Amino acid sequence: MPNTGGTSVDIELTINGERTTVEAGPADDLATVLRQHGYIGVKCGCDGGTCGASKVFLDGEVRMACGMAAADADGSEIQTVATLGTQDDLHPVQQAFVDNFAVQCGFCTPGMVIQAVALLDSNPDPTEREVREALSDNVCRCTGYQKPVEAVLDAAGRMQGEQSMAADGGQPTSLSPRGADSTDCCGGGCDG
């Protein structure tokens, strides 16, 4: 890693498919550096890697960008929520979040979507409990987690080719039979 003078370093990254070099200070976390370079889908809710809002795919694995030093990502491939879909062609998880009213303030949504995509890639037919456990480290103060859980279960069906009706399409999304093992909370990420 060549020094750019002073205390900053140049970090080489592939971000959303584009190879780039960014400058970062020794105390900069990855989320801050990504946001400084226009990747605003990466949110900073805690500055310590505990809220889940800063989740990205780092070399194919879900990581909280605010919980790691930017310099530690040197040479890595990063995918933000922006790579999943476009406004005109949303990823099934993104579309399910919209259709199931799982987006309220939207602050936690990018991290939840990243986590949901990772979950469905590894487990295409999760139970409600598995979804709640996967989302449990994503702090959300608006939704009560029910709508995001419904959205992930709906997305699982969509990605498997099931024709489900969105919550805003006239029929409520049902959690049964997947929801038979549900808990009253998000799987441990709240005080309720």
C-alpha positions in Angstrom: 0.0 0.0 0.0 1.8 3.2 -1.1 1.6 6.1 1.2 0.1 9.3 -0.3 2.0 11.6 2.1 0.9 12.5 5.5 -1.2 9.8 7.2 -3.5 8.8 4.3 -3.0 5.7 2.2 -4.2 4.7 -1.2 -6.5 1.6 -1.1 -7.3 -0.3 -4.3 -10.9 -1.7 -4.4 -13.3 -3.0 -6.9 -16.6 -1.4 -5.9 -19.7 -2.5 -7.7 -17.7 -3.9 -10.5 -15.4 -0.9 -11.0 -11.8 -1.0 -10.1 -10.8 2.2 -8.2 -8.2 3.7 -5.9 -9.5 5.6 -2.9 -7.7 7.6 -0.3 -8.3 6.8 3.4 -6.9 7.9 6.7 -5.7 5.4 9.2 -8.8 5.8 11.4 -11.3 5.7 8.5 -13.7 2.8 8.5 -14.8 1.3 5.2 -18.3 2.7 5.4 -17.0 6.3 5.8 -14.7 5.9 2.8 -17.5 4.3 0.6 -19.9 7.2 1.5 -17.2 9.8 0.8 -16.9 8.3 -2.7 -20.7 8.4 -3.4 -21.8 5.0 -2.3 -24.6 6.4 -0.1 -26.5 3.1 0.1 -24.0 2.2 2.8 -25.4 3.7 6.0 -23.6 4.4 9.3 -25.9 3.9 12.2 -23.5 3.1 15.0 -19.9 3.6 13.8 -18.9 0.3 15.4 -20.2 -2.6 13.3 -23.2 -3.4 15.5 -26.3 -2.0 13.8 -26.2 -3.8 10.5 -27.0 -0.7 8.4 -23.5 -0.7 6.7 -23.6 -4.2 5.4 -21.9 -4.9 2.1 -20.6 -8.0 0.3 -16.9 -8.0 0.8 -15.3 -10.7 -1.4 -18.7 -12.4 -1.4 -19.2 -12.4 2.3 -21.6 -10.1 4.3 -19.6 -7.6 6.4 -20.5 -4.5 8.3 -18.4 -1.8 6.6 -18.5 0.5 9.7 -17.0 -2.2 11.7 -13.7 -2.6 9.8 -10.8 -0.3 8.9 -10.9 0.8 5.3 -7.2 -0.2 4.9 -8.2 -3.8 5.8 -10.3 -3.9 2.6 -7.3 -3.1 0.4 -7.5 -5.3 -2.8 -11.1 -6.5 -2.0 -14.2 -6.6 -4.2 -17.1 -4.8 -2.6 -20.7 -4.9 -3.7 -23.2 -2.5 -2.2 -27.0 -2.7 -2.3 -26.8 -0.6 -5.5 -25.6 -3.6 -7.5 -28.7 -5.7 -6.8 -31.1 -3.9 -9.0 -32.2 -0.6 -10.6 -35.2 1.6 -10.0 -36.8 0.1 -13.1 -35.7 -3.5 -12.4 -35.5 -4.2 -8.7 -34.0 -7.4 -7.3 -36.8 -9.7 -6.0 -35.8 -9.0 -2.4 -35.9 -5.2 -3.0 -39.3 -5.6 -4.8 -40.7 -7.7 -1.9 -39.6 -5.1 0.6 -41.5 -2.4 -1.4 -44.6 -4.6 -2.0 -44.8 -5.8 1.7 -44.4 -2.2 3.1 -41.1 -3.3 4.8 -39.5 0.1 4.2 -40.4 2.9 6.6 -37.7 5.4 7.2 -35.4 3.2 5.0 -32.3 3.7 7.0 -31.8 0.0 7.9 -33.2 -1.3 4.6 -29.9 -1.6 2.6 -28.3 -3.7 5.3 -31.4 -5.8 5.6 -31.6 -6.4 1.9 -27.9 -7.4 1.7 -28.5 -9.8 4.6 -31.7 -11.2 3.0 -30.0 -11.8 -0.3 -27.2 -13.6 1.4 -29.7 -15.7 3.4 -31.7 -16.7 0.3 -28.5 -17.5 -1.7 -27.5 -20.0 1.0 -31.0 -21.1 2.1 -33.7 -20.5 -0.7 -36.6 -21.7 1.5 -36.0 -20.4 5.0 -38.5 -20.6 7.9 -39.7 -17.5 9.6 -37.4 -18.3 12.5 -34.4 -18.5 10.1 -35.3 -15.2 8.6 -35.6 -13.6 12.0 -32.3 -15.0 13.1 -30.6 -13.7 9.9 -32.0 -10.2 10.4 -31.4 -10.2 14.2 -28.2 -8.0 14.0 -29.9 -5.4 11.8 -31.2 -2.8 14.2 -34.6 -1.3 13.0 -36.5 1.2 15.1 -39.5 1.6 12.7 -40.8 -1.7 11.3 -41.0 -4.0 14.3 -39.4 -6.5 12.0 -42.7 -8.2 11.0 -42.9 -6.5 7.6 -39.2 -7.2 6.7 -39.6 -10.9 7.7 -42.7 -11.1 5.5 -40.8 -9.5 2.7 -38.0 -12.0 2.9 -40.4 -14.9 2.9 -42.2 -13.4 0.0 -38.9 -12.9 -1.9 -38.0 -16.5 -1.2 -41.2 -17.6 -3.0 -40.6 -15.2 -5.9 -37.1 -16.4 -6.4 -38.3 -20.0 -6.4 -40.9 -19.1 -9.1 -43.9 -19.2 -6.9 -46.6 -16.7 -8.0 -47.4 -14.9 -4.8 -49.5 -11.8 -4.5 -47.8 -8.8 -3.0 -49.3 -7.3 0.2 -50.5 -4.3 -1.8 -52.0 -6.5 -4.5 -55.2 -7.3 -2.6 -54.3 -10.4 -0.7 -52.3 -10.4 2.5 -49.0 -12.2 2.6 -49.3 -15.2 4.8 -46.5 -16.5 7.0 -48.0 -20.0 7.2 -46.7 -22.7 7.0 -43.2 -21.2 7.1 -44.2 -19.0 10.1 -45.3 -21.9 12.3 -42.1 -21.7 14.3 -42.2 -17.9 14.8 -41.3 -16.0 17.8 -42.8 -12.7 19.0 -39.6 -10.8 18.4 -36.9 -10.4 15.7 -34.8 -13.3 17.0 -33.0 -11.4 19.7 -32.3 -8.0 18.2 -34.8 -6.0 20.3 -36.0 -5.5 23.8 -39.7 -6.4 23.2 
